[in-house]
C-alpha cells in the first residue's frame, strides 16, 4: 500500500501491510484434571519431543489421567492435518503441545 506517491519519483510502499482477524471463542476450562483423557501433540521437533514426554510423564504421575494419547504432526513446518485435529478432539478431554526450541 503506497504511503506517498510523489509526482517526480517512485512511490514509497509500507512493508507492514494490514492484518485482520476474527475473534474466536476459547474452550471452557476444566475444573479438575484427574480422570480425564490427555492428548499430547508432538510437532516432530527433537526438543519438543523431549519436553512433551517428560511433561506427560510428570503430569500423569501427579494427576492420574484416565488415558494418555500421543500424536505426531506430519512436519513441524505445517499445521496439523484436519483429520488429525478431529481425531484428537474426539479422543481427548485436554491437550498439550510445545515447540521446545
N, C-alpha and C positions, 0 to 999 in steps of 0.2 A: 504494500500500500504506500503510495507516494506521500512523503512528508511535505515536500515542497516541489513545485515544478517551476524552476527558473526559466525566464524567457530566453536566455542565451547560455544554456549549459544543460548537462544531463539532469534528469530527475533523481532525487535522493529518496531511497526507499528505507522504510523502517523494518529491520530484520526480525523484530519480535512477533509480528503477525498478531492475530487475535485468537483467543481461546474462549470457548463457550462449553458449558457443561450443565447437564440437568441434575438436580439433586436426587439422590437415590436413598431409599429408606434402608436402615441397618436392621439386622436381626435383633430380636429381644435377647437380653442377657439371661443366662440360665441362673437359677437360684443356687444349685449345688451341682458339682461335677461327678460325685460318686454314683456309680451305676450307669453312667452314660456311655455311649459309643464314641471313641476318639478317632478322628481321621487325621492322618499326617500326610501332607502333600509335599513331596521332595521335588525341588526344581532341577535335580540332577547335577548340581554343582558339588564338588568334593566337600567343601567346608559346610555347606548346608546339610549334607547327609550326616556328617559327624555331629553337628549341633542338634539336628532333629532327633537322631537316635538316642543321644544322651538325655535330651529333654523328655522324650517319650518315655524312656525307662524311669527317669526320676518321677515324672508325673504319675505314672502307673503305680509305682511303689507307694507314693504318698496319698493318692486319691482312690485307686481301685476302680478302674473303668470296667464296664461290662465286656467291652471288646476294644481292641486297638487295631485299626486298619491302616496299612501303609500303601501309599500310591506314588508313582513316579510320573512326572511330566515327560513328554517326548524329548523336549530340549529346553534348557534354561532360557533360551532367547525367544521362545514362543509362548503364547498364552496356553493354558491347559485346554485340551480339546473339549468341546461342548459335551460329548458323550462321557468323558471322564468326570467333568464337573457334575453332571446329572447323577452319575454313579456315587460320587462322594456324598452328595446331598441325600440320596436315598439310604445310604448305608451308615450314616453317622449323625450324631447329635451336635457335636462340636468338632472344629477342625483347627489345626495349627499348620503353619508353613513358615519358612525362613529363607533368607538369602545366604547368610553365613560367610560373606566375603570380608 
